[in-house]
Amino acid sequence: MLEAALPLLPGQRLARGVARGLRDLGFACVDELVLATGLRVDLMALGPKGELWIIECKSSRADFRSDRKWQGYLDYCDRYFWAVDSAFPQELLPAETGLIFADAYGAEVMRMGSLTPLAGARRKAVTQRFARVAALRLQGLRDPGLPDPGALDLAAAAAKPA
């Protein structure tokens, strides 16, 4: 398989574990989702009641300190989380954000992020983007000759009027 040829990077291993853990809670996840702003989140999760969570996976102190765009994600989710391994220095993470401990094989929500429900129009737009990307990726698995859906997302974000 591809994973044997290209080992997952630390953040990708965390994202896989988080997606597995959230699936156990009834969430569906899409990784590397590009928002309407052109920002790309590590993981977006759609819950059984329509809730939208964004999860950023941080594998080290340096990785966290270099992330200056996370606050731009807050307007696109009901809850925001950091996913880290249990050795990560938790005191670096803002207290109002959620915390998920993860490894490559699973995850546990340790602290819920503050609830800030999305407005209806934004929720609809984000949910539609989530659904389209998920469907296009699934279609790409059946027909590998199709363009990368991530490229379609970036093109759509670039074409959006300012």
Residue pairs with C-beta under 8 A, 6 or more apart in sequence:
8 16
8 104
9 59
10 59
10 60
11 42
11 57
11 58
11 59
11 63
12 31
12 57
13 103
13 104
14 57
14 58
14 59
14 83
14 84
14 85
14 102
14 103
14 104
14 107
15 31
15 42
15 43
15 55
15 57
15 83
16 104
16 105
17 83
17 102
17 103
17 104
17 105
17 106
17 107
18 29
18 43
18 55
18 57
18 83
18 100
18 102
18 107
19 29
19 31
19 43
19 45
20 105
20 106
20 107
21 100
21 102
21 106
21 107
21 108
21 109
22 29
22 45
22 53
22 55
22 107
23 29
24 106
25 47
25 109
26 47
26 48
27 45
27 46
27 47
27 48
27 53
28 45
28 46
28 134
29 43
29 44
29 45
29 46
30 43
30 44
30 46
30 130
30 133
30 134
30 137
31 42
31 43
32 40
32 41
32 42
32 150
33 40
33 41
33 43
33 44
33 129
33 130
33 133
33 153
34 40
34 133
34 150
34 153
34 154
34 157
35 41
35 73
35 76
35 126
35 129
35 157
36 76
36 125
36 129
36 157
36 160
37 72
37 76
37 157
38 154
38 157
38 158
39 69
39 72
39 73
41 54
41 55
41 56
41 73
41 76
42 55
42 56
42 57
42 83
43 54
43 55
43 56
43 57
43 83
44 52
44 53
44 54
44 55
44 77
44 126
44 130
45 52
45 53
45 54
45 55
46 52
46 127
46 130
47 53
50 123
50 127
51 78
51 79
52 76
52 77
52 78
52 118
52 123
52 126
52 127
52 130
53 77
53 78
53 79
53 80
53 81
53 98
53 113
54 73
54 76
54 77
54 79
54 80
54 81
55 80
55 81
55 82
55 83
55 98
55 100
56 67
56 70
56 73
56 80
56 81
56 82
56 83
57 82
57 83
57 84
57 102
58 64
58 67
58 82
58 83
58 84
58 88
59 84
59 85
60 88
61 88
61 89
61 92
64 82
64 88
64 92
64 93
65 92
70 80
73 80
74 80
74 116
75 122
76 118
76 122
76 126
77 116
77 118
77 126
78 115
78 116
78 117
78 118
79 98
79 112
79 113
79 114
79 115
79 116
80 97
80 98
80 113
80 114
81 97
81 98
81 99
81 100
81 109
81 113
82 93
82 97
82 98
82 99
82 100
83 100
83 101
83 102
83 107
84 90
84 93
84 99
84 100
84 101
84 102
85 101
85 102
85 103
86 101
90 99
93 99
96 113
96 114
97 113
97 114
98 109
98 111
98 112
98 113
99 109
99 110
99 111
100 107
100 108
100 109
100 110
101 107
101 108
101 110
102 108
118 126
129 153
132 149
133 149
133 150
133 153
136 146
136 149
136 152
137 149
139 146
140 146
140 148
140 149
